[in-house]
């Protein structure tokens, strides 16, 4: 029973390191001071996306063709990058994201649909206890998200906010372009 938790936890944790979703969370964290709201939205998205994967296995990938999911995800990332670059021209504000919960939920939900970790979650659920797989996957993703939010917060306090905003905007656009191909 412990391997049903440990194997997905380690595999998903390693696979998600440096993934586009973690980079997106990092960028979102650098544009807000409402870290708990952002983290809540991100974890809710992981629960939905990977929970569905565990429940339905690869049925989700067959329901909506991956190419459409990639196009939608790419477009959302590009749009978010453009909005981030455009907002840097405005006066500094306490929180650049109007709703960090919804931003985290939307970006992560779209980027996780059809992602390798979601598919891996479905495959693990077919082999191991689905509930333990779900706990292992969500724990790994929550730990990595907490680290990404903390790094975004740390860098925001140490670096020029305009530079962070430019880098975040460009990174979102690059992730979006990557999703399209």
TIRO-2110 file (N, C-alpha, C; in Angstrom, 1 decimal):
// TIRO-2110
0.8, -1.2, 0.0, N, 1, A
0.0, 0.0, 0.0, CA, 1, A
0.9, 1.3, 0.0, C, 1, A
2.0, 1.2, 0.7, N, 2, A
2.9, 2.4, 0.7, CA, 2, A
3.5, 2.7, -0.6, C, 2, A
3.8, 1.6, -1.4, N, 3, A
4.4, 1.8, -2.7, CA, 3, A
3.4, 2.5, -3.7, C, 3, A
2.1, 2.3, -3.4, N, 4, A
1.0, 2.9, -4.2, CA, 4, A
1.1, 4.5, -4.0, C, 4, A
1.6, 4.9, -2.9, N, 5, A
1.8, 6.3, -2.7, CA, 5, A
3.2, 6.8, -3.1, C, 5, A
4.2, 6.1, -2.7, N, 6, A
5.6, 6.5, -2.9, CA, 6, A
6.0, 6.5, -4.4, C, 6, A
5.6, 5.5, -5.2, N, 7, A
6.0, 5.5, -6.6, CA, 7, A
5.4, 6.6, -7.4, C, 7, A
4.1, 6.9, -7.3, N, 8, A
3.6, 8.1, -8.0, CA, 8, A
4.2, 9.4, -7.4, C, 8, A
4.4, 9.5, -6.1, N, 9, A
4.9, 10.7, -5.5, CA, 9, A
6.3, 11.0, -6.1, C, 9, A
7.2, 10.0, -6.1, N, 10, A
8.6, 10.3, -6.6, CA, 10, A
8.6, 10.5, -8.1, C, 10, A
7.8, 9.7, -8.8, N, 11, A
7.8, 9.8, -10.3, CA, 11, A
7.3, 11.1, -10.8, C, 11, A
6.1, 11.5, -10.2, N, 12, A
5.5, 12.8, -10.6, CA, 12, A
6.3, 13.9, -10.1, C, 12, A
6.8, 13.8, -8.9, N, 13, A
7.7, 14.9, -8.4, CA, 13, A
8.9, 15.2, -9.3, C, 13, A
9.6, 14.1, -9.7, N, 14, A
10.7, 14.3, -10.6, CA, 14, A
10.3, 14.8, -12.0, C, 14, A
9.2, 14.2, -12.5, N, 15, A
8.8, 14.6, -13.9, CA, 15, A
8.3, 16.1, -13.9, C, 15, A
7.8, 16.6, -12.8, N, 16, A
7.3, 17.9, -12.8, CA, 16, A
8.3, 19.0, -12.6, C, 16, A
9.5, 18.6, -12.1, N, 17, A
10.6, 19.6, -11.9, CA, 17, A
10.9, 20.3, -13.2, C, 17, A
10.9, 21.6, -13.1, N, 18, A
11.2, 22.4, -14.3, CA, 18, A
10.2, 22.3, -15.4, C, 18, A
9.0, 21.7, -15.2, N, 19, A
8.0, 21.6, -16.2, CA, 19, A
7.4, 23.0, -16.4, C, 19, A
6.7, 23.1, -17.5, N, 20, A
6.0, 24.4, -17.9, CA, 20, A
5.1, 24.8, -16.8, C, 20, A
4.4, 23.9, -16.2, N, 21, A
3.4, 24.2, -15.1, CA, 21, A
4.1, 24.9, -13.9, C, 21, A
5.3, 24.3, -13.5, N, 22, A
6.0, 24.9, -12.4, CA, 22, A
6.6, 26.3, -12.8, C, 22, A
7.0, 26.5, -14.0, N, 23, A
7.5, 27.8, -14.4, CA, 23, A
6.3, 28.8, -14.4, C, 23, A
5.2, 28.3, -14.8, N, 24, A
4.0, 29.2, -14.8, CA, 24, A
3.6, 29.6, -13.4, C, 24, A
3.7, 28.7, -12.5, N, 25, A
3.4, 29.0, -11.0, CA, 25, A
4.4, 30.0, -10.5, C, 25, A
5.7, 29.8, -10.9, N, 26, A
6.7, 30.7, -10.5, CA, 26, A
6.4, 32.1, -11.0, C, 26, A
6.1, 32.2, -12.2, N, 27, A
5.8, 33.5, -12.8, CA, 27, A
4.5, 34.2, -12.2, C, 27, A
3.5, 33.4, -11.9, N, 28, A
2.3, 33.9, -11.2, CA, 28, A
2.7, 34.4, -9.8, C, 28, A
3.5, 33.7, -9.1, N, 29, A
3.9, 34.1, -7.8, CA, 29, A
4.7, 35.4, -7.8, C, 29, A
5.4, 35.6, -8.9, N, 30, A
6.2, 36.9, -8.9, CA, 30, A
5.3, 38.1, -9.3, C, 30, A
4.1, 37.9, -9.5, N, 31, A
3.2, 39.0, -9.9, CA, 31, A
2.1, 39.2, -8.9, C, 31, A
2.2, 38.6, -7.7, N, 32, A
1.2, 38.8, -6.6, CA, 32, A
1.8, 38.8, -5.3, C, 32, A
1.1, 39.3, -4.3, N, 33, A
1.5, 39.1, -2.9, CA, 33, A
0.5, 38.3, -2.2, C, 33, A
-0.5, 37.8, -2.9, N, 34, A
-1.5, 36.9, -2.3, CA, 34, A
-1.2, 35.5, -2.6, C, 34, A
-0.1, 35.0, -1.9, N, 35, A
0.5, 33.7, -2.2, CA, 35, A
-0.4, 32.6, -1.8, C, 35, A
-1.1, 32.7, -0.7, N, 36, A
-2.0, 31.6, -0.3, CA, 36, A
-3.2, 31.4, -1.3, C, 36, A
-3.7, 32.5, -1.8, N, 37, A
-4.8, 32.4, -2.8, CA, 37, A
-4.3, 31.7, -4.0, C, 37, A
-3.1, 32.1, -4.5, N, 38, A
-2.5, 31.5, -5.6, CA, 38, A
-2.2, 30.1, -5.4, C, 38, A
-1.6, 29.7, -4.3, N, 39, A
-1.3, 28.3, -4.0, CA, 39, A
-2.6, 27.5, -3.9, C, 39, A
-3.7, 28.1, -3.4, N, 40, A
-5.0, 27.4, -3.3, CA, 40, A
-5.5, 27.1, -4.7, C, 40, A
-5.5, 28.1, -5.6, N, 41, A
-5.9, 27.9, -6.9, CA, 41, A
-5.1, 26.9, -7.7, C, 41, A
-3.8, 26.9, -7.5, N, 42, A
-2.9, 25.9, -8.1, CA, 42, A
-3.2, 24.5, -7.7, C, 42, A
-3.3, 24.3, -6.4, N, 43, A
-3.6, 23.0, -5.8, CA, 43, A
-5.0, 22.5, -6.2, C, 43, A
-6.0, 23.4, -6.3, N, 44, A
-7.3, 23.1, -6.7, CA, 44, A
-7.3, 22.6, -8.2, C, 44, A
-6.5, 23.2, -9.0, N, 45, A
-6.3, 22.8, -10.4, CA, 45, A
-5.7, 21.4, -10.5, C, 45, A
-4.7, 21.2, -9.7, N, 46, A
-4.1, 19.9, -9.7, CA, 46, A
-5.0, 18.8, -9.2, C, 46, A
-5.8, 19.1, -8.2, N, 47, A
-6.8, 18.2, -7.7, CA, 47, A
-7.8, 17.8, -8.8, C, 47, A
-8.3, 18.8, -9.5, N, 48, A
-9.2, 18.6, -10.6, CA, 48, A
-8.6, 17.8, -11.7, C, 48, A
-7.5, 18.3, -12.3, N, 49, A
-6.9, 17.7, -13.4, CA, 49, A
-6.4, 16.3, -13.2, C, 49, A
-5.6, 16.1, -12.1, N, 50, A
-5.1, 14.8, -11.8, CA, 50, A
-6.1, 13.9, -11.1, C, 50, A
-7.0, 14.5, -10.4, N, 51, A
-8.2, 13.7, -9.9, CA, 51, A
-9.0, 13.1, -11.0, C, 51, A
-9.3, 13.9, -12.1, N, 52, A
-10.0, 13.3, -13.2, CA, 52, A
-9.1, 12.3, -13.9, C, 52, A
-7.8, 12.5, -14.0, N, 53, A
-7.0, 11.5, -14.6, CA, 53, A
-7.0, 10.2, -13.8, C, 53, A
-7.0, 10.3, -12.5, N, 54, A
-7.0, 9.0, -11.7, CA, 54, A
-8.4, 8.4, -11.9, C, 54, A
-9.5, 9.1, -11.9, N, 55, A
-10.8, 8.6, -12.1, CA, 55, A
-11.0, 8.0, -13.4, C, 55, A
-10.7, 8.8, -14.4, N, 56, A
-11.1, 8.4, -15.8, CA, 56, A
-9.9, 7.8, -16.6, C, 56, A
-8.7, 7.7, -16.1, N, 57, A
-7.6, 7.2, -16.8, CA, 57, A
-7.4, 8.0, -18.1, C, 57, A
-7.1, 7.2, -19.1, N, 58, A
-6.8, 7.9, -20.4, CA, 58, A
-8.1, 8.3, -21.2, C, 58, A
-9.2, 8.1, -20.6, N, 59, A
-10.5, 8.5, -21.2, CA, 59, A
-10.5, 10.0, -21.5, C, 59, A
-9.9, 10.8, -20.6, N, 60, A
-9.8, 12.3, -20.8, CA, 60, A
-9.1, 12.6, -22.1, C, 60, A
-7.9, 12.0, -22.3, N, 61, A
-7.1, 12.2, -23.5, CA, 61, A
-7.9, 11.8, -24.8, C, 61, A
-8.8, 10.9, -24.7, N, 62, A
-9.5, 10.5, -25.8, CA, 62, A
-10.8, 11.3, -26.0, C, 62, A
-11.2, 12.0, -25.0, N, 63, A
-12.4, 12.8, -25.1, CA, 63, A
-12.1, 14.1, -25.8, C, 63, A
-11.1, 14.8, -25.5, N, 64, A
-10.6, 16.0, -26.2, CA, 64, A
-9.3, 15.7, -26.8, C, 64, A
-9.2, 15.8, -28.1, N, 65, A
-7.9, 15.6, -28.7, CA, 65, A
-6.8, 16.5, -28.1, C, 65, A
-5.6, 15.9, -27.9, N, 66, A
-4.5, 16.6, -27.3, CA, 66, A
-4.1, 17.8, -28.1, C, 66, A
-4.2, 17.8, -29.4, N, 67, A
-3.8, 19.0, -30.2, CA, 67, A
-4.7, 20.2, -29.9, C, 67, A
-6.0, 20.0, -29.6, N, 68, A
-6.9, 21.1, -29.2, CA, 68, A
-6.5, 21.6, -27.8, C, 68, A
-6.2, 20.7, -26.9, N, 69, A
-5.8, 21.1, -25.6, CA, 69, A
-4.5, 21.9, -25.6, C, 69, A
-3.6, 21.5, -26.5, N, 70, A
-2.3, 22.2, -26.6, CA, 70, A
-2.6, 23.6, -27.2, C, 70, A
-3.4, 23.7, -28.2, N, 71, A
-3.7, 25.0, -28.8, CA, 71, A
-4.4, 25.9, -27.8, C, 71, A
-5.3, 25.5, -27.1, N, 72, A
-6.0, 26.3, -26.0, CA, 72, A
-5.0, 26.7, -25.0, C, 72, A
-4.2, 25.7, -24.5, N, 73, A
-3.2, 26.1, -23.5, CA, 73, A
-2.2, 27.1, -24.0, C, 73, A
-1.7, 26.9, -25.2, N, 74, A
-0.7, 27.8, -25.8, CA, 74, A
-1.3, 29.2, -25.9, C, 74, A
-2.5, 29.3, -26.4, N, 75, A
-3.1, 30.6, -26.5, CA, 75, A
-3.3, 31.3, -25.2, C, 75, A
-3.7, 30.6, -24.2, N, 76, A
-3.9, 31.2, -22.8, CA, 76, A
-2.5, 31.6, -22.3, C, 76, A
-1.5, 30.9, -22.4, N, 77, A
-0.2, 31.3, -22.0, CA, 77, A
0.3, 32.5, -22.7, C, 77, A
0.1, 32.5, -24.0, N, 78, A
0.5, 33.7, -24.8, CA, 78, A
-0.3, 34.9, -24.4, C, 78, A
-1.6, 34.8, -24.2, N, 79, A
-2.4, 35.9, -23.8, CA, 79, A
-2.0, 36.4, -22.4, C, 79, A
-1.7, 35.5, -21.5, N, 80, A
-1.2, 35.8, -20.2, CA, 80, A
0.1, 36.6, -20.2, C, 80, A
1.0, 36.1, -21.1, N, 81, A
2.3, 36.8, -21.3, CA, 81, A
2.1, 38.2, -21.8, C, 81, A
1.3, 38.4, -22.8, N, 82, A
1.0, 39.7, -23.3, CA, 82, A
0.4, 40.6, -22.2, C, 82, A
-0.5, 40.1, -21.5, N, 83, A
-1.2, 40.9, -20.4, CA, 83, A
-0.1, 41.2, -19.3, C, 83, A
0.8, 40.3, -19.0, N, 84, A
1.8, 40.6, -18.0, CA, 84, A
2.7, 41.7, -18.5, C, 84, A
3.1, 41.6, -19.8, N, 85, A
4.0, 42.6, -20.4, CA, 85, A
3.3, 44.0, -20.4, C, 85, A
2.0, 44.0, -20.7, N, 86, A
1.3, 45.2, -20.8, CA, 86, A
1.1, 45.8, -19.4, C, 86, A
0.9, 45.0, -18.4, N, 87, A
0.6, 45.5, -17.1, CA, 87, A
1.8, 46.1, -16.4, C, 87, A
3.0, 45.8, -16.9, N, 88, A
4.3, 46.3, -16.3, CA, 88, A
4.4, 47.8, -16.6, C, 88, A
3.7, 48.3, -17.5, N, 89, A
3.7, 49.8, -17.8, CA, 89, A
2.9, 50.6, -16.8, C, 89, A
2.0, 49.9, -16.2, N, 90, A
1.1, 50.6, -15.2, CA, 90, A
1.9, 50.8, -13.9, C, 90, A
1.3, 51.7, -13.1, N, 91, A
2.0, 52.0, -11.8, CA, 91, A
2.1, 50.7, -11.0, C, 91, A
3.1, 50.7, -10.1, N, 92, A
3.3, 49.5, -9.3, CA, 92, A
2.0, 49.4, -8.4, C, 92, A
1.6, 48.2, -8.2, N, 93, A
0.4, 47.9, -7.4, CA, 93, A
0.8, 46.8, -6.4, C, 93, A
0.0, 46.7, -5.4, N, 94, A
0.2, 45.7, -4.3, CA, 94, A
0.1, 44.3, -4.9, C, 94, A
-0.8, 44.2, -5.8, N, 95, A
-1.1, 42.9, -6.4, CA, 95, A
-1.4, 43.0, -7.9, C, 95, A
-0.6, 42.5, -8.8, N, 96, A
-0.9, 42.6, -10.2, CA, 96, A
-1.9, 41.7, -10.7, C, 96, A
-2.1, 40.5, -10.1, N, 97, A
-3.1, 39.6, -10.5, CA, 97, A
-4.4, 40.0, -9.8, C, 97, A
-5.5, 40.3, -10.5, N, 98, A
-6.7, 40.7, -9.9, CA, 98, A
-7.3, 39.6, -9.0, C, 98, A
-7.1, 38.3, -9.5, N, 99, A
-7.6, 37.2, -8.7, CA, 99, A
-6.6, 36.1, -8.8, C, 99, A
-5.6, 36.0, -7.9, N, 100, A
-4.6, 35.0, -7.9, CA, 100, A
-5.1, 33.6, -7.9, C, 100, A
-6.2, 33.3, -7.2, N, 101, A
-6.8, 32.0, -7.1, CA, 101, A
-7.3, 31.6, -8.5, C, 101, A
-8.0, 32.4, -9.2, N, 102, A
-8.5, 32.1, -10.5, CA, 102, A
-7.4, 32.0, -11.5, C, 102, A
-6.4, 32.9, -11.4, N, 103, A
-5.3, 32.8, -12.3, CA, 103, A
-4.5, 31.5, -12.2, C, 103, A
-4.3, 31.1, -11.0, N, 104, A
-3.6, 29.9, -10.7, CA, 104, A
-4.4, 28.7, -11.2, C, 104, A
-5.7, 28.7, -10.8, N, 105, A
-6.6, 27.6, -11.2, CA, 105, A
-6.6, 27.5, -12.7, C, 105, A
-6.9, 28.6, -13.4, N, 106, A
-7.0, 28.5, -14.9, CA, 106, A
-5.8, 28.1, -15.6, C, 106, A
-4.6, 28.8, -15.3, N, 107, A
-3.4, 28.5, -16.0, CA, 107, A
-3.0, 27.0, -15.7, C, 107, A
-3.0, 26.6, -14.5, N, 108, A
-2.5, 25.2, -14.2, CA, 108, A
-3.5, 24.2, -14.7, C, 108, A
-4.8, 24.4, -14.7, N, 109, A
-5.8, 23.5, -15.2, CA, 109, A
-5.6, 23.3, -16.7, C, 109, A
-5.4, 24.4, -17.4, N, 110, A
-5.2, 24.2, -18.8, CA, 110, A
-3.8, 23.6, -19.2, C, 110, A
-2.8, 23.9, -18.4, N, 111, A
-1.5, 23.4, -18.7, CA, 111, A
-1.4, 21.9, -18.3, C, 111, A
-2.2, 21.5, -17.4, N, 112, A
-2.1, 20.1, -17.0, CA, 112, A
-2.9, 19.1, -17.8, C, 112, A
-3.9, 19.6, -18.5, N, 113, A
-4.7, 18.7, -19.4, CA, 113, A
-3.9, 18.1, -20.5, C, 113, A
-3.8, 16.8, -20.4, N, 114, A
-3.0, 16.1, -21.4, CA, 114, A
-1.5, 16.1, -21.2, C, 114, A
-1.1, 16.7, -20.0, N, 115, A
0.3, 16.8, -19.7, CA, 115, A
0.8, 15.4, -19.3, C, 115, A
2.2, 15.2, -19.4, N, 116, A
2.8, 13.9, -19.1, CA, 116, A
2.5, 13.4, -17.7, C, 116, A
2.4, 14.4, -16.7, N, 117, A
2.1, 13.9, -15.4, CA, 117, A
0.7, 13.5, -15.2, C, 117, A
-0.2, 14.1, -15.9, N, 118, A
-1.6, 13.7, -15.8, CA, 118, A
-1.8, 12.3, -16.4, C, 118, A
-1.2, 12.1, -17.6, N, 119, A
-1.3, 10.8, -18.2, CA, 119, A
-0.6, 9.7, -17.3, C, 119, A
0.5, 10.1, -16.7, N, 120, A
1.2, 9.2, -15.8, CA, 120, A
0.3, 8.9, -14.6, C, 120, A
-0.4, 9.9, -14.1, N, 121, A
-1.3, 9.6, -12.9, CA, 121, A
-2.4, 8.6, -13.3, C, 121, A
-2.9, 8.7, -14.5, N, 122, A
-3.9, 7.8, -15.0, CA, 122, A
-3.3, 6.4, -15.1, C, 122, A
-2.1, 6.3, -15.6, N, 123, A
-1.5, 5.0, -15.7, CA, 123, A
-1.2, 4.3, -14.3, C, 123, A
-0.7, 5.2, -13.4, N, 124, A
-0.5, 4.7, -12.1, CA, 124, A
-1.8, 4.2, -11.4, C, 124, A
-2.9, 4.9, -11.6, N, 125, A
-4.2, 4.6, -11.1, CA, 125, A
-4.7, 3.2, -11.6, C, 125, A
-4.3, 2.9, -12.8, N, 126, A
-4.7, 1.6, -13.4, CA, 126, A
-4.0, 0.5, -12.8, C, 126, A
-2.8, 0.7, -12.2, N, 127, A
-2.0, -0.3, -11.7, CA, 127, A
-2.0, -0.4, -10.2, C, 127, A
-2.1, 0.7, -9.5, N, 128, A
-2.1, 0.8, -8.0, CA, 128, A
-3.4, 1.3, -7.5, C, 128, A
-3.5, 1.3, -6.2, N, 129, A
-4.7, 1.8, -5.5, CA, 129, A
-4.9, 3.3, -5.9, C, 129, A
-6.0, 3.6, -6.6, N, 130, A
-6.3, 4.9, -7.1, CA, 130, A
-6.3, 6.0, -6.0, C, 130, A
-6.8, 5.7, -4.8, N, 131, A
-6.8, 6.7, -3.8, CA, 131, A
-5.4, 7.1, -3.3, C, 131, A
-4.5, 6.1, -3.2, N, 132, A
-3.1, 6.3, -2.7, CA, 132, A
-2.4, 7.0, -3.9, C, 132, A
-2.6, 6.6, -5.1, N, 133, A
-2.0, 7.3, -6.2, CA, 133, A
-2.4, 8.8, -6.2, C, 133, A
-3.6, 9.0, -6.0, N, 134, A
-4.1, 10.4, -6.0, CA, 134, A
-3.4, 11.2, -4.9, C, 134, A
-3.3, 10.6, -3.7, N, 135, A
-2.6, 11.3, -2.6, CA, 135, A
-1.1, 11.5, -2.9, C, 135, A
-0.5, 10.5, -3.5, N, 136, A
1.0, 10.7, -3.8, CA, 136, A
1.2, 11.8, -4.9, C, 136, A
0.3, 11.8, -5.9, N, 137, A
0.5, 12.7, -7.0, CA, 137, A
0.2, 14.2, -6.5, C, 137, A
-0.9, 14.3, -5.7, N, 138, A
-1.2, 15.7, -5.2, CA, 138, A
-0.2, 16.2, -4.2, C, 138, A
0.3, 15.3, -3.4, N, 139, A
1.3, 15.7, -2.4, CA, 139, A
2.6, 16.2, -3.2, C, 139, A
3.0, 15.4, -4.2, N, 140, A
4.2, 15.8, -4.9, CA, 140, A
4.0, 17.2, -5.6, C, 140, A
2.8, 17.3, -6.2, N, 141, A
2.5, 18.6, -7.0, CA, 141, A
2.4, 19.8, -6.0, C, 141, A
1.8, 19.5, -4.8, N, 142, A
1.6, 20.6, -3.8, CA, 142, A
3.0, 21.0, -3.3, C, 142, A
3.9, 20.1, -3.0, N, 143, A
5.2, 20.4, -2.5, CA, 143, A
6.0, 21.3, -3.6, C, 143, A
6.0, 20.8, -4.8, N, 144, A
6.6, 21.6, -5.9, CA, 144, A
6.0, 23.0, -6.1, C, 144, A
4.7, 23.0, -6.0, N, 145, A
4.0, 24.3, -6.1, CA, 145, A
4.4, 25.3, -5.0, C, 145, A
4.5, 24.8, -3.8, N, 146, A
4.9, 25.6, -2.7, CA, 146, A
6.3, 26.1, -2.9, C, 146, A
7.2, 25.3, -3.4, N, 147, A
8.5, 25.7, -3.7, CA, 147, A
8.5, 26.8, -4.7, C, 147, A
7.7, 26.6, -5.8, N, 148, A
7.7, 27.6, -6.9, CA, 148, A
7.1, 28.9, -6.4, C, 148, A
6.1, 28.9, -5.6, N, 149, A
5.5, 30.1, -5.0, CA, 149, A
6.5, 30.8, -4.1, C, 149, A
7.2, 30.0, -3.3, N, 150, A
8.2, 30.6, -2.4, CA, 150, A
9.3, 31.3, -3.2, C, 150, A
9.8, 30.6, -4.2, N, 151, A
10.9, 31.2, -5.1, CA, 151, A
10.4, 32.5, -5.7, C, 151, A
9.2, 32.5, -6.2, N, 152, A
8.6, 33.7, -6.8, CA, 152, A
8.6, 34.8, -5.8, C, 152, A
8.1, 34.5, -4.6, N, 153, A
8.0, 35.5, -3.6, CA, 153, A
9.4, 36.0, -3.2, C, 153, A
10.4, 35.1, -3.1, N, 154, A
11.7, 35.4, -2.7, CA, 154, A
12.4, 36.4, -3.7, C, 154, A
12.2, 36.0, -5.0, N, 155, A
12.8, 36.8, -6.0, CA, 155, A
12.2, 38.1, -6.2, C, 155, A
10.9, 38.2, -5.9, N, 156, A
10.1, 39.4, -6.0, CA, 156, A
10.7, 40.4, -5.0, C, 156, A
11.0, 39.9, -3.8, N, 157, A
11.5, 40.8, -2.7, CA, 157, A
13.0, 41.2, -3.0, C, 157, A
13.7, 40.5, -3.9, N, 158, A
15.1, 40.8, -4.1, CA, 158, A
15.5, 41.5, -5.4, C, 158, A
14.6, 41.4, -6.4, N, 159, A
14.9, 41.9, -7.7, CA, 159, A
14.0, 43.0, -8.1, C, 159, A
14.4, 43.7, -9.1, N, 160, A
13.6, 44.8, -9.7, CA, 160, A
12.3, 44.3, -10.3, C, 160, A
11.2, 44.8, -9.8, N, 161, A
9.9, 44.2, -10.2, CA, 161, A
9.6, 44.4, -11.7, C, 161, A
10.1, 45.4, -12.3, N, 162, A
10.0, 45.6, -13.7, CA, 162, A
10.7, 44.5, -14.5, C, 162, A
11.8, 44.1, -14.1, N, 163, A
12.6, 43.1, -14.8, CA, 163, A
11.9, 41.7, -14.6, C, 163, A
11.4, 41.5, -13.4, N, 164, A
10.6, 40.2, -13.1, CA, 164, A
9.4, 40.2, -14.0, C, 164, A
8.7, 41.3, -14.1, N, 165, A
7.5, 41.3, -15.0, CA, 165, A
7.8, 41.1, -16.4, C, 165, A
8.9, 41.6, -16.9, N, 166, A
9.3, 41.4, -18.3, CA, 166, A
9.7, 39.9, -18.5, C, 166, A
10.5, 39.4, -17.6, N, 167, A
10.9, 38.0, -17.7, CA, 167, A
9.7, 37.1, -17.6, C, 167, A
8.8, 37.4, -16.7, N, 168, A
7.6, 36.5, -16.6, CA, 168, A
6.7, 36.6, -17.8, C, 168, A
6.5, 37.8, -18.4, N, 169, A
5.7, 37.9, -19.6, CA, 169, A
6.3, 37.1, -20.8, C, 169, A
7.6, 37.3, -20.9, N, 170, A
8.3, 36.6, -22.0, CA, 170, A
8.3, 35.1, -21.8, C, 170, A
8.5, 34.6, -20.6, N, 171, A
8.4, 33.2, -20.2, CA, 171, A
7.0, 32.6, -20.5, C, 171, A
6.0, 33.4, -20.2, N, 172, A
4.6, 32.9, -20.5, CA, 172, A
4.4, 32.8, -22.0, C, 172, A
4.9, 33.7, -22.8, N, 173, A
4.8, 33.7, -24.2, CA, 173, A
5.6, 32.5, -24.8, C, 173, A
6.8, 32.3, -24.3, N, 174, A
7.6, 31.1, -24.7, CA, 174, A
6.9, 29.8, -24.4, C, 174, A
6.4, 29.7, -23.2, N, 175, A
5.6, 28.5, -22.8, CA, 175, A
4.4, 28.3, -23.7, C, 175, A
3.7, 29.4, -24.1, N, 176, A
2.6, 29.3, -25.0, CA, 176, A
3.0, 28.8, -26.3, C, 176, A
4.1, 29.3, -26.9, N, 177, A
4.6, 28.9, -28.2, CA, 177, A
5.0, 27.4, -28.1, C, 177, A
5.7, 27.1, -27.0, N, 178, A
6.1, 25.6, -26.9, CA, 178, A
4.8, 24.7, -26.9, C, 178, A
3.8, 25.1, -26.2, N, 179, A
2.5, 24.3, -26.2, CA, 179, A
1.9, 24.2, -27.6, C, 179, A
2.1, 25.1, -28.4, N, 180, A
1.5, 25.1, -29.7, CA, 180, A
2.2, 24.1, -30.6, C, 180, A
3.4, 23.7, -30.3, N, 181, A
4.2, 22.8, -31.2, CA, 181, A
4.4, 21.5, -30.6, C, 181, A
END
